[in-house]
Each structure stands twice: as structure tokens, then as C-alpha cells.
Amino acid sequence: MKKILFAVVLNILFASAFAQKISKITMSQAGEIESMYLLLDDNITVNFTKDGTITAWGVETYSDRITNYSRLENYPGRVEYYSSNDNEAFRGKVKFIGRTAITYYGTYDKEEYRGKIKSIGSTNFEYYSAFDDEAVKGKIKSIGASTITWYTNFDNEAYRGKLKSVGSTNITYYASFDDKAIKGKLKSIDGASYVYYTSLEKAEYKGLLKSGNQLQTINGIKYFVR
């Protein structure tokens, strides 16, 4: 009996060790989310958009010579796709990457969910519905245990629809009443601040980043600001 219990515990620990998690978010200085990344086992990374569309996958490699540079190398392992006999909302989409299964919302689900990622491995995806604010509907609401929020149409016009928080990490932007060269730009990710040259400074510098690191690692997630 003890051996069985020990085996069960080991299985749980093994599964937890390879649980999928958000690894990186790439965004522009203007706050546009370019890509979100989920890390799988075997060091596989899956890239997807803010509305739940997979755009790429592979093994992420880093350059020793170029700071903050990375790229996805082709994954040589198992990759399977849904067939033409599957639901039309996800036929042709990737079904397995390595040991990880991927599911999608089908034509039998709400219209605004159809074709979007439903799960990657044990990680479930939820989205804001058609009944939510116009600025957020259709966007990712949660990835596993991480809640994702976005600024709504009730917020300042300079950052409506932009990413507001990932779990406990809050993100802010310069407002419409700030200097015209910086309004709408990323202001902070949690405690990390971003400062830009304003229109009162040298014309060739205005709007350019003055201080703030392009790469921040906060609460286990890398935020890369282009």
C-alpha cells in the first residue's frame, strides 16, 4: 500500500514539474501585445495571440552575443493536426506538440469562442464574452490560474483595450492628458518604470525610451518591450 501511495505522489509531482505556464509576453512600447508564450515540457514554447490563436511553436534559443535576442527553432518531435473529419472550427489546427494535447472551442460553443484555444495540456483558457465590454470581448480572460485583465471603454482613451494585469502583476500607461509624445505608451510593469523623451526635449529624441529595461522578469514571467 505504501508503495502505491508513493507512486501516486511521484506521479503528481512529475505532472506538476511539467505543468504548462506563461513564460513570456512580448509587447510594444505603445502597449500592443505582439505575442504571449506558454512553456511546455521538453523546453517547447507555444506562441499565441491575445485572442487565443496559436501562431508558432518550437524550442526557444538565445544568443550569447545579442542581448535579449531569442528565436524559435523547429521542434523535431511529434506534431499532429486535427483532420478534415473533425469539427470545422478547429480542423487543420495543431492537435499534439510532443506529449502535449491542444483543444479548441468548437462550432457548438459561443460564437466569440469558436476556434480559439480551449486547453494546452492541463492549462485551460477562458475568454471575455460578447456580453463584456467592447474593448475586452474575445480576449483572453484567464490562462490556468492566472487571471488576465484589460482596460475597458470606461478607462482613459489612451489605454482602452490594452493589457491591465497578469495575475498579480499590474501594468499602467501614460494617459491622454500626458505629453503628446508619450501618451498611450507603457508606463510601468509592476514596480518597473518606463520614461520617454517628451515633445519638450530634442525633436529627434521625442517619444524614444529614456529609461527602463526592455526585458523584465516579474513573478516568473518575462516581459519583453520592443
C-alpha positions in Angstrom: 0.0 0.0 0.0 2.8 2.4 0.9 4.5 1.7 -2.5 1.2 2.5 -4.3 0.8 5.8 -2.4 4.5 6.6 -3.1 3.9 6.0 -6.8 0.8 8.3 -6.8 2.7 11.1 -5.1 5.6 10.7 -7.6 3.1 11.0 -10.5 1.6 14.1 -9.1 5.0 15.7 -8.5 6.1 14.7 -12.0 2.9 16.2 -13.6 3.4 19.4 -11.6 7.0 19.7 -12.6 5.9 19.7 -16.3 2.8 21.9 -15.9 2.4 24.5 -18.6 3.0 28.1 -17.6 3.1 31.5 -19.1 6.7 32.2 -19.8 6.9 35.4 -21.7 4.8 38.3 -23.0 6.1 40.5 -25.9 4.7 43.9 -26.3 5.4 47.2 -28.0 6.1 50.5 -26.2 2.6 51.5 -27.2 1.2 48.6 -25.2 0.2 46.4 -28.1 0.6 42.7 -27.2 2.6 41.1 -30.0 2.7 37.6 -28.6 2.2 35.5 -25.4 4.2 32.4 -24.7 3.4 29.2 -22.9 6.2 26.9 -21.8 5.6 23.1 -22.2 7.8 20.2 -21.3 10.8 19.3 -23.4 11.5 23.1 -23.4 8.9 23.6 -26.1 7.4 27.1 -26.4 4.0 27.8 -27.9 3.3 31.4 -29.1 -0.3 32.7 -29.3 -2.2 36.0 -29.6 -4.3 37.9 -27.1 -7.4 36.4 -28.6 -6.3 32.8 -28.4 -4.8 31.9 -31.8 -1.6 29.9 -32.0 1.0 31.5 -34.3 4.1 29.4 -33.8 5.9 26.8 -31.6 9.3 25.4 -31.2 12.3 25.3 -29.0 13.4 28.8 -27.9 17.1 29.5 -28.2 19.0 32.6 -27.0 22.0 34.4 -28.5 25.2 34.8 -26.4 26.2 37.8 -28.5 22.9 39.8 -28.9 21.3 41.0 -25.6 17.6 39.9 -25.2 17.6 38.1 -28.6 15.8 34.8 -28.9 14.3 32.7 -31.7 12.2 29.6 -32.1 14.0 26.6 -33.6 11.8 23.9 -35.3 10.6 21.2 -33.0 11.7 17.9 -34.5 9.4 15.7 -32.4 5.8 14.7 -32.6 3.4 17.2 -34.2 -0.2 16.2 -35.1 -3.1 18.1 -36.5 -6.9 17.8 -36.4 -8.2 16.1 -39.6 -10.8 17.2 -42.1 -13.3 15.0 -40.3 -13.1 17.0 -37.1 -15.2 20.0 -36.1 -14.8 22.8 -38.7 -13.8 25.3 -36.0 -10.5 23.5 -35.4 -9.9 21.2 -38.3 -6.4 21.6 -39.6 -5.2 23.1 -36.3 -2.3 21.6 -34.3 -3.6 18.8 -32.0 -0.4 17.5 -30.4 3.1 19.0 -29.8 5.2 16.4 -28.3 3.2 14.9 -25.4 1.0 17.9 -25.0 -2.6 17.8 -26.4 -4.2 21.0 -27.6 -8.0 21.5 -27.8 -10.1 24.4 -29.2 -13.7 25.7 -28.8 -15.9 24.3 -31.5 -18.9 25.4 -33.5 -21.2 24.2 -30.7 -19.6 26.8 -28.4 -20.4 30.5 -28.2 -19.6 32.3 -31.5 -16.9 34.5 -30.0 -15.1 31.5 -28.6 -15.1 29.3 -31.8 -11.6 28.2 -33.0 -9.8 29.7 -30.0 -7.5 27.7 -27.8 -9.5 25.8 -25.1 -6.7 24.0 -23.4 -3.0 23.3 -23.8 -2.1 20.2 -21.8 -3.7 20.7 -18.3 -3.9 24.5 -18.8 -7.4 25.8 -19.6 -8.1 29.1 -21.4 -11.1 31.3 -20.9 -12.2 34.4 -22.7 -14.3 37.5 -22.3 -17.7 37.0 -23.8 -19.9 39.1 -26.2 -21.7 40.5 -23.1 -18.5 42.0 -21.7 -17.2 45.5 -22.6 -16.5 46.1 -26.3 -12.8 46.8 -25.6 -12.2 43.3 -24.0 -14.6 40.9 -25.6 -13.0 37.9 -27.2 -9.7 38.5 -25.4 -8.1 36.0 -23.0 -9.6 36.2 -19.5 -7.5 33.5 -17.8 -4.7 31.1 -18.6 -4.8 28.3 -15.9 -4.8 30.0 -12.5 -3.6 33.4 -14.0 -6.4 35.9 -14.4 -5.8 38.4 -17.3 -7.5 41.8 -17.3 -7.6 44.6 -19.9 -8.5 48.3 -19.7 -12.2 48.8 -20.8 -14.0 51.7 -22.5 -14.6 53.2 -19.1 -10.9 53.8 -18.7 -8.8 56.6 -20.2 -8.9 56.6 -24.0 -5.1 56.3 -24.3 -5.1 52.8 -22.9 -8.5 51.3 -23.6 -8.2 47.7 -24.7 -4.6 47.4 -23.5 -3.3 44.8 -21.1 -4.0 45.8 -17.5 -2.8 42.8 -15.4 -1.5 39.3 -15.5 -2.2 37.6 -12.2 -0.9 40.0 -9.5 1.3 42.0 -11.9 -0.3 45.4 -12.8 0.5 47.3 -16.0 0.0 51.1 -16.5 0.3 53.5 -19.4 0.6 57.3 -19.9 -2.8 58.9 -20.2 -4.3 61.1 -22.9 -3.6 64.2 -20.8 0.1 63.4 -20.6 2.6 64.9 -23.2 1.5 64.1 -26.7 4.8 62.3 -27.4 4.3 59.8 -24.7 0.5 59.4 -24.2 -0.6 55.7 -24.5 2.9 54.4 -24.0 3.8 51.8 -21.4 4.4 53.5 -18.1 5.1 50.6 -15.7 5.1 46.8 -15.3 4.6 46.2 -11.6 7.4 48.2 -10.0 9.5 48.6 -13.2 9.0 52.1 -14.7 9.5 53.4 -18.3 10.3 57.0 -19.1 10.4 58.6 -22.5 11.6 61.8 -24.1 8.8 64.3 -24.3 7.9 66.8 -27.0 9.6 69.5 -24.9 13.0 67.8 -25.4 15.2 67.4 -28.6 12.9 66.8 -31.5 15.0 63.8 -32.7 14.5 62.1 -29.3 10.8 62.7 -28.6 8.9 59.6 -27.8 12.0 57.4 -27.6 12.7 55.4 -24.5 14.9 57.3 -22.0 15.0 54.8 -19.1 13.6 51.3 -18.4 14.8 47.9 -19.3 13.4 46.1 -22.4 13.4 42.8 -20.5 11.8 42.5 -17.1 11.2 39.2 -15.2 8.3 39.7 -12.8 6.5 37.0 -10.9 8.2 34.3 -13.1 7.1 35.9 -16.4 9.5 37.6 -18.8 8.1 40.9 -20.3 9.9 42.0 -23.4 9.2 45.5 -24.6 10.1 46.3 -28.2 
